[in-house]
Amino acid sequence: MSGIGRSGTGALTVDGKVVATQKMERTVPLILPVDETFDVGSKTGTPIDDRDYQVPFKFTGKISKVTIAVEPPKLTAEDEKKLADANRAVQDAK
């Protein structure tokens, strides 16, 4: 199964222990811009859910370490062709 925009599971760990997991029915099928960050310790953009908190939101605890692990997507030959075609289209438009 392809990885482009497909489902996945996120895991939140604290002190090496998984404290929450969340199934995501869809993932972002493209690379995000460099200015879109994880906002560790603060949140200045739109909250995921307005009922959770209002921005700007600043965490006041202590964060000792943040580790982000992302597995590479499993792409089919068709997906690789779509990505190559899209990349070519972008380059041609420049």
mmCIF file as gemmi writes it, N, C-alpha and C atoms, coordinates in Angstrom:
data_model
loop_
_atom_site.group_PDB
_atom_site.id
_atom_site.type_symbol
_atom_site.label_atom_id
_atom_site.label_alt_id
_atom_site.label_comp_id
_atom_site.label_asym_id
_atom_site.label_entity_id
_atom_site.label_seq_id
_atom_site.pdbx_PDB_ins_code
_atom_site.Cartn_x
_atom_site.Cartn_y
_atom_site.Cartn_z
_atom_site.occupancy
_atom_site.B_iso_or_equiv
_atom_site.pdbx_formal_charge
_atom_site.auth_seq_id
_atom_site.auth_asym_id
_atom_site.pdbx_PDB_model_num
ATOM 1 N N . MET Axp A 1 ? 0.842 -1.186 0 1 0 ? 1 A 1
ATOM 2 C CA . MET Axp A 1 ? 0 0 0 1 0 ? 1 A 1
ATOM 3 C C . MET Axp A 1 ? 0.88 1.239 0 1 0 ? 1 A 1
ATOM 4 N N . SER Axp A 2 ? 0.481 2.231 -0.723 1 0 ? 2 A 1
ATOM 5 C CA . SER Axp A 2 ? 1.229 3.473 -0.855 1 0 ? 2 A 1
ATOM 6 C C . SER Axp A 2 ? 1.2 4.289 0.428 1 0 ? 2 A 1
ATOM 7 N N . GLY Axp A 3 ? 2.199 5.162 0.58 1 0 ? 3 A 1
ATOM 8 C CA . GLY Axp A 3 ? 2.248 6.047 1.73 1 0 ? 3 A 1
ATOM 9 C C . GLY Axp A 3 ? 1.706 7.432 1.451 1 0 ? 3 A 1
ATOM 10 N N . ILE Axp A 4 ? 1.472 7.796 0.195 1 0 ? 4 A 1
ATOM 11 C CA . ILE Axp A 4 ? 1.063 9.157 -0.127 1 0 ? 4 A 1
ATOM 12 C C . ILE Axp A 4 ? -0.357 9.434 0.37 1 0 ? 4 A 1
ATOM 13 N N . GLY Axp A 5 ? -0.474 10.313 1.365 1 0 ? 5 A 1
ATOM 14 C CA . GLY Axp A 5 ? -1.774 10.715 1.878 1 0 ? 5 A 1
ATOM 15 C C . GLY Axp A 5 ? -2.554 9.625 2.591 1 0 ? 5 A 1
ATOM 16 N N . ARG Axp A 6 ? -1.942 8.492 2.815 1 0 ? 6 A 1
ATOM 17 C CA . ARG Axp A 6 ? -2.647 7.374 3.447 1 0 ? 6 A 1
ATOM 18 C C . ARG Axp A 6 ? -2.667 7.515 4.96 1 0 ? 6 A 1
ATOM 19 N N . SER Axp A 7 ? -3.287 6.567 5.6 1 0 ? 7 A 1
ATOM 20 C CA . SER Axp A 7 ? -3.419 6.615 7.055 1 0 ? 7 A 1
ATOM 21 C C . SER Axp A 7 ? -2.086 6.319 7.731 1 0 ? 7 A 1
ATOM 22 N N . GLY Axp A 8 ? -2.047 6.619 9.003 1 0 ? 8 A 1
ATOM 23 C CA . GLY Axp A 8 ? -0.867 6.355 9.813 1 0 ? 8 A 1
ATOM 24 C C . GLY Axp A 8 ? -1.249 6.425 11.271 1 0 ? 8 A 1
ATOM 25 N N . THR Axp A 9 ? -0.323 6.109 12.135 1 0 ? 9 A 1
ATOM 26 C CA . THR Axp A 9 ? -0.559 6.179 13.565 1 0 ? 9 A 1
ATOM 27 C C . THR Axp A 9 ? 0.532 7.016 14.21 1 0 ? 9 A 1
ATOM 28 N N . GLY Axp A 10 ? 0.128 8.029 14.966 1 0 ? 10 A 1
ATOM 29 C CA . GLY Axp A 10 ? 1.08 8.856 15.709 1 0 ? 10 A 1
ATOM 30 C C . GLY Axp A 10 ? 1.134 8.375 17.146 1 0 ? 10 A 1
ATOM 31 N N . ALA Axp A 11 ? 2.3 8.455 17.738 1 0 ? 11 A 1
ATOM 32 C CA . ALA Axp A 11 ? 2.462 8.049 19.142 1 0 ? 11 A 1
ATOM 33 C C . ALA Axp A 11 ? 3.137 9.177 19.911 1 0 ? 11 A 1
ATOM 34 N N . LEU Axp A 12 ? 2.578 9.527 21.059 1 0 ? 12 A 1
ATOM 35 C CA . LEU Axp A 12 ? 3.17 10.512 21.949 1 0 ? 12 A 1
ATOM 36 C C . LEU Axp A 12 ? 3.815 9.753 23.098 1 0 ? 12 A 1
ATOM 37 N N . THR Axp A 13 ? 5.116 9.977 23.283 1 0 ? 13 A 1
ATOM 38 C CA . THR Axp A 13 ? 5.801 9.319 24.394 1 0 ? 13 A 1
ATOM 39 C C . THR Axp A 13 ? 6.313 10.372 25.359 1 0 ? 13 A 1
ATOM 40 N N . VAL Axp A 14 ? 6.247 10.053 26.634 1 0 ? 14 A 1
ATOM 41 C CA . VAL Axp A 14 ? 6.762 10.906 27.689 1 0 ? 14 A 1
ATOM 42 C C . VAL Axp A 14 ? 7.682 10.058 28.536 1 0 ? 14 A 1
ATOM 43 N N . ASP Axp A 15 ? 8.913 10.511 28.693 1 0 ? 15 A 1
ATOM 44 C CA . ASP Axp A 15 ? 9.914 9.764 29.453 1 0 ? 15 A 1
ATOM 45 C C . ASP Axp A 15 ? 10.039 8.326 28.963 1 0 ? 15 A 1
ATOM 46 N N . GLY Axp A 16 ? 9.988 8.146 27.643 1 0 ? 16 A 1
ATOM 47 C CA . GLY Axp A 16 ? 10.187 6.832 27.045 1 0 ? 16 A 1
ATOM 48 C C . GLY Axp A 16 ? 8.978 5.915 27.064 1 0 ? 16 A 1
ATOM 49 N N . LYS Axp A 17 ? 7.854 6.39 27.594 1 0 ? 17 A 1
ATOM 50 C CA . LYS Axp A 17 ? 6.646 5.567 27.662 1 0 ? 17 A 1
ATOM 51 C C . LYS Axp A 17 ? 5.569 6.163 26.765 1 0 ? 17 A 1
ATOM 52 N N . VAL Axp A 18 ? 4.925 5.31 25.964 1 0 ? 18 A 1
ATOM 53 C CA . VAL Axp A 18 ? 3.84 5.778 25.105 1 0 ? 18 A 1
ATOM 54 C C . VAL Axp A 18 ? 2.66 6.14 25.996 1 0 ? 18 A 1
ATOM 55 N N . VAL Axp A 19 ? 2.215 7.398 25.904 1 0 ? 19 A 1
ATOM 56 C CA . VAL Axp A 19 ? 1.081 7.843 26.717 1 0 ? 19 A 1
ATOM 57 C C . VAL Axp A 19 ? -0.176 8.031 25.88 1 0 ? 19 A 1
ATOM 58 N N . ALA Axp A 20 ? -0.018 8.113 24.562 1 0 ? 20 A 1
ATOM 59 C CA . ALA Axp A 20 ? -1.185 8.255 23.692 1 0 ? 20 A 1
ATOM 60 C C . ALA Axp A 20 ? -0.81 7.857 22.272 1 0 ? 20 A 1
ATOM 61 N N . THR Axp A 21 ? -1.769 7.282 21.589 1 0 ? 21 A 1
ATOM 62 C CA . THR Axp A 21 ? -1.609 7.018 20.161 1 0 ? 21 A 1
ATOM 63 C C . THR Axp A 21 ? -2.861 7.534 19.467 1 0 ? 21 A 1
ATOM 64 N N . GLN Axp A 22 ? -2.707 7.907 18.233 1 0 ? 22 A 1
ATOM 65 C CA . GLN Axp A 22 ? -3.843 8.426 17.483 1 0 ? 22 A 1
ATOM 66 C C . GLN Axp A 22 ? -3.739 7.954 16.042 1 0 ? 22 A 1
ATOM 67 N N . LYS Axp A 23 ? -4.772 7.298 15.576 1 0 ? 23 A 1
ATOM 68 C CA . LYS Axp A 23 ? -4.844 6.889 14.177 1 0 ? 23 A 1
ATOM 69 C C . LYS Axp A 23 ? -5.236 8.103 13.354 1 0 ? 23 A 1
ATOM 70 N N . MET Axp A 24 ? -4.513 8.327 12.263 1 0 ? 24 A 1
ATOM 71 C CA . MET Axp A 24 ? -4.821 9.422 11.346 1 0 ? 24 A 1
ATOM 72 C C . MET Axp A 24 ? -5.307 8.79 10.049 1 0 ? 24 A 1
ATOM 73 N N . GLU Axp A 25 ? -6.532 9.091 9.681 1 0 ? 25 A 1
ATOM 74 C CA . GLU Axp A 25 ? -7.105 8.491 8.475 1 0 ? 25 A 1
ATOM 75 C C . GLU Axp A 25 ? -6.369 8.923 7.222 1 0 ? 25 A 1
ATOM 76 N N . ARG Axp A 26 ? -5.852 10.138 7.238 1 0 ? 26 A 1
ATOM 77 C CA . ARG Axp A 26 ? -5.107 10.671 6.094 1 0 ? 26 A 1
ATOM 78 C C . ARG Axp A 26 ? -3.881 11.41 6.618 1 0 ? 26 A 1
ATOM 79 N N . THR Axp A 27 ? -2.841 11.429 5.819 1 0 ? 27 A 1
ATOM 80 C CA . THR Axp A 27 ? -1.656 12.214 6.138 1 0 ? 27 A 1
ATOM 81 C C . THR Axp A 27 ? -1.462 13.246 5.04 1 0 ? 27 A 1
ATOM 82 N N . VAL Axp A 28 ? -0.574 14.195 5.275 1 0 ? 28 A 1
ATOM 83 C CA . VAL Axp A 28 ? -0.321 15.238 4.291 1 0 ? 28 A 1
ATOM 84 C C . VAL Axp A 28 ? 0.486 14.637 3.145 1 0 ? 28 A 1
ATOM 85 N N . PRO Axp A 29 ? -0.031 14.688 1.911 1 0 ? 29 A 1
ATOM 86 C CA . PRO Axp A 29 ? 0.645 14.021 0.799 1 0 ? 29 A 1
ATOM 87 C C . PRO Axp A 29 ? 1.734 14.862 0.141 1 0 ? 29 A 1
ATOM 88 N N . LEU Axp A 30 ? 2.305 15.803 0.879 1 0 ? 30 A 1
ATOM 89 C CA . LEU Axp A 30 ? 3.34 16.649 0.31 1 0 ? 30 A 1
ATOM 90 C C . LEU Axp A 30 ? 4.246 17.137 1.417 1 0 ? 30 A 1
ATOM 91 N N . ILE Axp A 31 ? 5.305 17.793 1.033 1 0 ? 31 A 1
ATOM 92 C CA . ILE Axp A 31 ? 6.248 18.336 2.009 1 0 ? 31 A 1
ATOM 93 C C . ILE Axp A 31 ? 5.743 19.699 2.463 1 0 ? 31 A 1
ATOM 94 N N . LEU Axp A 32 ? 5.774 19.934 3.775 1 0 ? 32 A 1
ATOM 95 C CA . LEU Axp A 32 ? 5.315 21.21 4.321 1 0 ? 32 A 1
ATOM 96 C C . LEU Axp A 32 ? 6.424 22.25 4.215 1 0 ? 32 A 1
ATOM 97 N N . PRO Axp A 33 ? 6.07 23.536 4.149 1 0 ? 33 A 1
ATOM 98 C CA . PRO Axp A 33 ? 7.087 24.583 4.069 1 0 ? 33 A 1
ATOM 99 C C . PRO Axp A 33 ? 7.922 24.629 5.344 1 0 ? 33 A 1
ATOM 100 N N . VAL Axp A 34 ? 9.137 25.149 5.207 1 0 ? 34 A 1
ATOM 101 C CA . VAL Axp A 34 ? 10.068 25.161 6.325 1 0 ? 34 A 1
ATOM 102 C C . VAL Axp A 34 ? 9.561 25.996 7.501 1 0 ? 34 A 1
ATOM 103 N N . ASP Axp A 35 ? 8.677 26.971 7.258 1 0 ? 35 A 1
ATOM 104 C CA . ASP Axp A 35 ? 8.18 27.787 8.355 1 0 ? 35 A 1
ATOM 105 C C . ASP Axp A 35 ? 7.009 27.154 9.097 1 0 ? 35 A 1
ATOM 106 N N . GLU Axp A 36 ? 6.56 25.99 8.662 1 0 ? 36 A 1
ATOM 107 C CA . GLU Axp A 36 ? 5.513 25.248 9.378 1 0 ? 36 A 1
ATOM 108 C C . GLU Axp A 36 ? 6.234 24.279 10.315 1 0 ? 36 A 1
ATOM 109 N N . THR Axp A 37 ? 6.189 24.576 11.605 1 0 ? 37 A 1
ATOM 110 C CA . THR Axp A 37 ? 6.97 23.8 12.563 1 0 ? 37 A 1
ATOM 111 C C . THR Axp A 37 ? 6.07 23.029 13.517 1 0 ? 37 A 1
ATOM 112 N N . PHE Axp A 38 ? 6.712 22.266 14.385 1 0 ? 38 A 1
ATOM 113 C CA . PHE Axp A 38 ? 5.984 21.513 15.397 1 0 ? 38 A 1
ATOM 114 C C . PHE Axp A 38 ? 5.615 22.375 16.593 1 0 ? 38 A 1
ATOM 115 N N . ASP Axp A 39 ? 6.148 23.584 16.684 1 0 ? 39 A 1
ATOM 116 C CA . ASP Axp A 39 ? 5.828 24.51 17.763 1 0 ? 39 A 1
ATOM 117 C C . ASP Axp A 39 ? 5.969 23.851 19.14 1 0 ? 39 A 1
ATOM 118 N N . VAL Axp A 40 ? 7.112 23.25 19.39 1 0 ? 40 A 1
ATOM 119 C CA . VAL Axp A 40 ? 7.336 22.593 20.671 1 0 ? 40 A 1
ATOM 120 C C . VAL Axp A 40 ? 7.481 23.64 21.761 1 0 ? 40 A 1
ATOM 121 N N . GLY Axp A 41 ? 6.635 23.559 22.765 1 0 ? 41 A 1
ATOM 122 C CA . GLY Axp A 41 ? 6.688 24.478 23.892 1 0 ? 41 A 1
ATOM 123 C C . GLY Axp A 41 ? 5.808 25.699 23.744 1 0 ? 41 A 1
ATOM 124 N N . SER Axp A 42 ? 5.332 25.968 22.541 1 0 ? 42 A 1
ATOM 125 C CA . SER Axp A 42 ? 4.419 27.089 22.34 1 0 ? 42 A 1
ATOM 126 C C . SER Axp A 42 ? 3.613 26.831 21.084 1 0 ? 42 A 1
ATOM 127 N N . LYS Axp A 43 ? 2.517 27.516 20.979 1 0 ? 43 A 1
ATOM 128 C CA . LYS Axp A 43 ? 1.671 27.383 19.799 1 0 ? 43 A 1
ATOM 129 C C . LYS Axp A 43 ? 1.222 28.775 19.418 1 0 ? 43 A 1
ATOM 130 N N . THR Axp A 44 ? 1.605 29.205 18.226 1 0 ? 44 A 1
ATOM 131 C CA . THR Axp A 44 ? 1.257 30.55 17.789 1 0 ? 44 A 1
ATOM 132 C C . THR Axp A 44 ? 0.257 30.544 16.636 1 0 ? 44 A 1
ATOM 133 N N . GLY Axp A 45 ? 0.101 29.42 15.976 1 0 ? 45 A 1
ATOM 134 C CA . GLY Axp A 45 ? -0.823 29.325 14.856 1 0 ? 45 A 1
ATOM 135 C C . GLY Axp A 45 ? -2.178 28.833 15.301 1 0 ? 45 A 1
ATOM 136 N N . THR Axp A 46 ? -2.933 28.333 14.364 1 0 ? 46 A 1
ATOM 137 C CA . THR Axp A 46 ? -4.277 27.856 14.638 1 0 ? 46 A 1
ATOM 138 C C . THR Axp A 46 ? -4.244 26.6 15.496 1 0 ? 46 A 1
ATOM 139 N N . PRO Axp A 47 ? -5.021 26.541 16.592 1 0 ? 47 A 1
ATOM 140 C CA . PRO Axp A 47 ? -5.062 25.323 17.397 1 0 ? 47 A 1
ATOM 141 C C . PRO Axp A 47 ? -5.747 24.2 16.629 1 0 ? 47 A 1
ATOM 142 N N . ILE Axp A 48 ? -5.413 22.99 16.979 1 0 ? 48 A 1
ATOM 143 C CA . ILE Axp A 48 ? -6.054 21.84 16.356 1 0 ? 48 A 1
ATOM 144 C C . ILE Axp A 48 ? -7.538 21.835 16.681 1 0 ? 48 A 1
ATOM 145 N N . ASP Axp A 49 ? -7.865 22.162 17.908 1 0 ? 49 A 1
ATOM 146 C CA . ASP Axp A 49 ? -9.261 22.199 18.346 1 0 ? 49 A 1
ATOM 147 C C . ASP Axp A 49 ? -9.426 23.409 19.262 1 0 ? 49 A 1
ATOM 148 N N . ASP Axp A 50 ? -10.272 24.357 18.885 1 0 ? 50 A 1
ATOM 149 C CA . ASP Axp A 50 ? -10.471 25.576 19.671 1 0 ? 50 A 1
ATOM 150 C C . ASP Axp A 50 ? -10.915 25.291 21.102 1 0 ? 50 A 1
ATOM 151 N N . ARG Axp A 51 ? -11.481 24.111 21.359 1 0 ? 51 A 1
ATOM 152 C CA . ARG Axp A 51 ? -11.919 23.776 22.721 1 0 ? 51 A 1
ATOM 153 C C . ARG Axp A 51 ? -10.737 23.418 23.62 1 0 ? 51 A 1
ATOM 154 N N . ASP Axp A 52 ? -9.581 23.079 23.026 1 0 ? 52 A 1
ATOM 155 C CA . ASP Axp A 52 ? -8.414 22.678 23.815 1 0 ? 52 A 1
ATOM 156 C C . ASP Axp A 52 ? -7.693 23.874 24.427 1 0 ? 52 A 1
ATOM 157 N N . TYR Axp A 53 ? -7.457 24.897 23.629 1 0 ? 53 A 1
ATOM 158 C CA . TYR Axp A 53 ? -6.724 26.065 24.088 1 0 ? 53 A 1
ATOM 159 C C . TYR Axp A 53 ? -6.879 27.175 23.051 1 0 ? 53 A 1
ATOM 160 N N . GLN Axp A 54 ? -6.505 28.369 23.452 1 0 ? 54 A 1
ATOM 161 C CA . GLN Axp A 54 ? -6.504 29.516 22.546 1 0 ? 54 A 1
ATOM 162 C C . GLN Axp A 54 ? -5.066 29.985 22.373 1 0 ? 54 A 1
ATOM 163 N N . VAL Axp A 55 ? -4.731 30.41 21.174 1 0 ? 55 A 1
ATOM 164 C CA . VAL Axp A 55 ? -3.376 30.898 20.912 1 0 ? 55 A 1
ATOM 165 C C . VAL Axp A 55 ? -3.295 32.375 21.256 1 0 ? 55 A 1
ATOM 166 N N . PRO Axp A 56 ? -2.116 32.915 21.607 1 0 ? 56 A 1
ATOM 167 C CA . PRO Axp A 56 ? -0.894 32.129 21.771 1 0 ? 56 A 1
ATOM 168 C C . PRO Axp A 56 ? -0.935 31.321 23.063 1 0 ? 56 A 1
ATOM 169 N N . PHE Axp A 57 ? -0.418 30.122 22.986 1 0 ? 57 A 1
ATOM 170 C CA . PHE Axp A 57 ? -0.409 29.194 24.117 1 0 ? 57 A 1
ATOM 171 C C . PHE Axp A 57 ? 1.039 28.846 24.396 1 0 ? 57 A 1
ATOM 172 N N . LYS Axp A 58 ? 1.482 29.038 25.631 1 0 ? 58 A 1
ATOM 173 C CA . LYS Axp A 58 ? 2.864 28.749 25.985 1 0 ? 58 A 1
ATOM 174 C C . LYS Axp A 58 ? 2.908 27.691 27.084 1 0 ? 58 A 1
ATOM 175 N N . PHE Axp A 59 ? 3.65 26.628 26.833 1 0 ? 59 A 1
ATOM 176 C CA . PHE Axp A 59 ? 3.863 25.571 27.81 1 0 ? 59 A 1
ATOM 177 C C . PHE Axp A 59 ? 4.8 26.092 28.892 1 0 ? 59 A 1
ATOM 178 N N . THR Axp A 60 ? 4.455 25.891 30.155 1 0 ? 60 A 1
ATOM 179 C CA . THR Axp A 60 ? 5.271 26.436 31.24 1 0 ? 60 A 1
ATOM 180 C C . THR Axp A 60 ? 6.054 25.365 31.99 1 0 ? 60 A 1
ATOM 181 N N . GLY Axp A 61 ? 5.968 24.108 31.54 1 0 ? 61 A 1
ATOM 182 C CA . GLY Axp A 61 ? 6.729 23.037 32.162 1 0 ? 61 A 1
ATOM 183 C C . GLY Axp A 61 ? 8.133 22.964 31.603 1 0 ? 61 A 1
ATOM 184 N N . LYS Axp A 62 ? 8.775 21.828 31.769 1 0 ? 62 A 1
ATOM 185 C CA . LYS Axp A 62 ? 10.14 21.637 31.294 1 0 ? 62 A 1
ATOM 186 C C . LYS Axp A 62 ? 10.151 20.53 30.241 1 0 ? 62 A 1
ATOM 187 N N . ILE Axp A 63 ? 10.74 20.812 29.106 1 0 ? 63 A 1
ATOM 188 C CA . ILE Axp A 63 ? 10.919 19.818 28.053 1 0 ? 63 A 1
ATOM 189 C C . ILE Axp A 63 ? 12.412 19.503 27.977 1 0 ? 63 A 1
ATOM 190 N N . SER Axp A 64 ? 12.778 18.28 28.315 1 0 ? 64 A 1
ATOM 191 C CA . SER Axp A 64 ? 14.19 17.901 28.309 1 0 ? 64 A 1
ATOM 192 C C . SER Axp A 64 ? 14.664 17.454 26.94 1 0 ? 64 A 1
ATOM 193 N N . LYS Axp A 65 ? 13.769 16.822 26.191 1 0 ? 65 A 1
ATOM 194 C CA . LYS Axp A 65 ? 14.2 16.265 24.911 1 0 ? 65 A 1
ATOM 195 C C . LYS Axp A 65 ? 12.982 16.049 24.022 1 0 ? 65 A 1
ATOM 196 N N . VAL Axp A 66 ? 13.149 16.307 22.746 1 0 ? 66 A 1
ATOM 197 C CA . VAL Axp A 66 ? 12.106 16.031 21.765 1 0 ? 66 A 1
ATOM 198 C C . VAL Axp A 66 ? 12.718 15.158 20.678 1 0 ? 66 A 1
ATOM 199 N N . THR Axp A 67 ? 12.094 14.033 20.406 1 0 ? 67 A 1
ATOM 200 C CA . THR Axp A 67 ? 12.551 13.146 19.343 1 0 ? 67 A 1
ATOM 201 C C . THR Axp A 67 ? 11.402 12.945 18.376 1 0 ? 67 A 1
ATOM 202 N N . ILE Axp A 68 ? 11.663 13.178 17.11 1 0 ? 68 A 1
ATOM 203 C CA . ILE Axp A 68 ? 10.646 12.982 16.078 1 0 ? 68 A 1
ATOM 204 C C . ILE Axp A 68 ? 11.153 11.897 15.143 1 0 ? 68 A 1
ATOM 205 N N . ALA Axp A 69 ? 10.384 10.836 15.019 1 0 ? 69 A 1
ATOM 206 C CA . ALA Axp A 69 ? 10.755 9.736 14.132 1 0 ? 69 A 1
ATOM 207 C C . ALA Axp A 69 ? 9.676 9.581 13.074 1 0 ? 69 A 1
ATOM 208 N N . VAL Axp A 70 ? 10.077 9.645 11.823 1 0 ? 70 A 1
ATOM 209 C CA . VAL Axp A 70 ? 9.136 9.504 10.725 1 0 ? 70 A 1
ATOM 210 C C . VAL Axp A 70 ? 9.637 8.39 9.819 1 0 ? 70 A 1
ATOM 211 N N . GLU Axp A 71 ? 8.795 7.413 9.625 1 0 ? 71 A 1
ATOM 212 C CA . GLU Axp A 71 ? 9.171 6.323 8.736 1 0 ? 71 A 1
ATOM 213 C C . GLU Axp A 71 ? 8.966 6.769 7.298 1 0 ? 71 A 1
ATOM 214 N N . PRO Axp A 72 ? 9.878 6.389 6.411 1 0 ? 72 A 1
ATOM 215 C CA . PRO Axp A 72 ? 9.681 6.772 5.011 1 0 ? 72 A 1
ATOM 216 C C . PRO Axp A 72 ? 8.441 6.098 4.444 1 0 ? 72 A 1
ATOM 217 N N . PRO Axp A 73 ? 7.733 6.799 3.551 1 0 ? 73 A 1
ATOM 218 C CA . PRO Axp A 73 ? 6.531 6.191 2.974 1 0 ? 73 A 1
ATOM 219 C C . PRO Axp A 73 ? 6.88 5.025 2.07 1 0 ? 73 A 1
ATOM 220 N N . LYS Axp A 74 ? 5.949 4.105 1.959 1 0 ? 74 A 1
ATOM 221 C CA . LYS Axp A 74 ? 6.093 2.989 1.03 1 0 ? 74 A 1
ATOM 222 C C . LYS Axp A 74 ? 5.352 3.383 -0.233 1 0 ? 74 A 1
ATOM 223 N N . LEU Axp A 75 ? 6.101 3.701 -1.268 1 0 ? 75 A 1
ATOM 224 C CA . LEU Axp A 75 ? 5.498 4.199 -2.496 1 0 ? 75 A 1
ATOM 225 C C . LEU Axp A 75 ? 5.406 3.109 -3.555 1 0 ? 75 A 1
ATOM 226 N N . THR Axp A 76 ? 4.303 3.112 -4.247 1 0 ? 76 A 1
ATOM 227 C CA . THR Axp A 76 ? 4.148 2.211 -5.389 1 0 ? 76 A 1
ATOM 228 C C . THR Axp A 76 ? 4.834 2.865 -6.585 1 0 ? 76 A 1
ATOM 229 N N . ALA Axp A 77 ? 5.048 2.103 -7.63 1 0 ? 77 A 1
ATOM 230 C CA . ALA Axp A 77 ? 5.636 2.652 -8.857 1 0 ? 77 A 1
ATOM 231 C C . ALA Axp A 77 ? 4.742 3.768 -9.403 1 0 ? 77 A 1
ATOM 232 N N . GLU Axp A 78 ? 3.429 3.595 -9.296 1 0 ? 78 A 1
ATOM 233 C CA . GLU Axp A 78 ? 2.486 4.619 -9.762 1 0 ? 78 A 1
ATOM 234 C C . GLU Axp A 78 ? 2.634 5.907 -8.951 1 0 ? 78 A 1
ATOM 235 N N . ASP Axp A 79 ? 2.802 5.778 -7.618 1 0 ? 79 A 1
ATOM 236 C CA . ASP Axp A 79 ? 2.994 6.954 -6.773 1 0 ? 79 A 1
ATOM 237 C C . ASP Axp A 79 ? 4.295 7.667 -7.125 1 0 ? 79 A 1
ATOM 238 N N . GLU Axp A 80 ? 5.364 6.913 -7.356 1 0 ? 80 A 1
ATOM 239 C CA . GLU Axp A 80 ? 6.641 7.521 -7.71 1 0 ? 80 A 1
ATOM 240 C C . GLU Axp A 80 ? 6.519 8.284 -9.027 1 0 ? 80 A 1
ATOM 241 N N . LYS Axp A 81 ? 5.766 7.739 -9.971 1 0 ? 81 A 1
ATOM 242 C CA . LYS Axp A 81 ? 5.55 8.418 -11.246 1 0 ? 81 A 1
ATOM 243 C C . LYS Axp A 81 ? 4.764 9.71 -11.03 1 0 ? 81 A 1
ATOM 244 N N . LYS Axp A 82 ? 3.722 9.672 -10.196 1 0 ? 82 A 1
ATOM 245 C CA . LYS Axp A 82 ? 2.931 10.876 -9.911 1 0 ? 82 A 1
ATOM 246 C C . LYS Axp A 82 ? 3.808 11.969 -9.299 1 0 ? 82 A 1
ATOM 247 N N . LEU Axp A 83 ? 4.667 11.578 -8.358 1 0 ? 83 A 1
ATOM 248 C CA . LEU Axp A 83 ? 5.554 12.555 -7.726 1 0 ? 83 A 1
ATOM 249 C C . LEU Axp A 83 ? 6.545 13.127 -8.728 1 0 ? 83 A 1
ATOM 250 N N . ALA Axp A 84 ? 7.109 12.27 -9.57 1 0 ? 84 A 1
ATOM 251 C CA . ALA Axp A 84 ? 8.06 12.738 -10.583 1 0 ? 84 A 1
ATOM 252 C C . ALA Axp A 84 ? 7.373 13.679 -11.566 1 0 ? 84 A 1
ATOM 253 N N . ASP Axp A 85 ? 6.156 13.337 -11.993 1 0 ? 85 A 1
ATOM 254 C CA . ASP Axp A 85 ? 5.402 14.192 -12.917 1 0 ? 85 A 1
ATOM 255 C C . ASP Axp A 85 ? 5.101 15.542 -12.276 1 0 ? 85 A 1
ATOM 256 N N . ALA Axp A 86 ? 4.694 15.536 -11.01 1 0 ? 86 A 1
ATOM 257 C CA . ALA Axp A 86 ? 4.392 16.784 -10.304 1 0 ? 86 A 1
ATOM 258 C C . ALA Axp A 86 ? 5.647 17.628 -10.167 1 0 ? 86 A 1
ATOM 259 N N . ASN Axp A 87 ? 6.771 17.004 -9.853 1 0 ? 87 A 1
ATOM 260 C CA . ASN Axp A 87 ? 8.026 17.727 -9.708 1 0 ? 87 A 1
ATOM 261 C C . ASN Axp A 87 ? 8.434 18.336 -11.056 1 0 ? 87 A 1
ATOM 262 N N . ARG Axp A 88 ? 8.283 17.584 -12.12 1 0 ? 88 A 1
ATOM 263 C CA . ARG Axp A 88 ? 8.6 18.086 -13.452 1 0 ? 88 A 1
ATOM 264 C C . ARG Axp A 88 ? 7.72 19.289 -13.8 1 0 ? 88 A 1
ATOM 265 N N . ALA Axp A 89 ? 6.429 19.21 -13.468 1 0 ? 89 A 1
ATOM 266 C CA . ALA Axp A 89 ? 5.5 20.301 -13.75 1 0 ? 89 A 1
ATOM 267 C C . ALA Axp A 89 ? 5.917 21.566 -13.014 1 0 ? 89 A 1
ATOM 268 N N . VAL Axp A 90 ? 6.347 21.418 -11.777 1 0 ? 90 A 1
ATOM 269 C CA . VAL Axp A 90 ? 6.801 22.577 -10.987 1 0 ? 90 A 1
ATOM 270 C C . VAL Axp A 90 ? 8.057 23.175 -11.622 1 0 ? 90 A 1
ATOM 271 N N . GLN Axp A 91 ? 8.995 22.316 -12.002 1 0 ? 91 A 1
ATOM 272 C CA . GLN Axp A 91 ? 10.23 22.811 -12.612 1 0 ? 91 A 1
ATOM 273 C C . GLN Axp A 91 ? 9.939 23.501 -13.951 1 0 ? 91 A 1
ATOM 274 N N . ASP Axp A 92 ? 9.016 22.961 -14.728 1 0 ? 92 A 1
ATOM 275 C CA . ASP Axp A 92 ? 8.674 23.548 -16.024 1 0 ? 92 A 1
ATOM 276 C C . ASP Axp A 92 ? 7.994 24.915 -15.863 1 0 ? 92 A 1
ATOM 277 N N . ALA Axp A 93 ? 7.29 25.103 -14.753 1 0 ? 93 A 1
ATOM 278 C CA . ALA Axp A 93 ? 6.569 26.352 -14.52 1 0 ? 93 A 1
ATOM 279 C C . ALA Axp A 93 ? 7.5 27.482 -14.114 1 0 ? 93 A 1
ATOM 280 N N . LYS Axp A 94 ? 8.716 27.159 -13.719 1 0 ? 94 A 1
ATOM 281 C CA . LYS Axp A 94 ? 9.668 28.198 -13.26 1 0 ? 94 A 1
ATOM 282 C C . LYS Axp A 94 ? 10.219 28.986 -14.412 1 0 ? 94 A 1
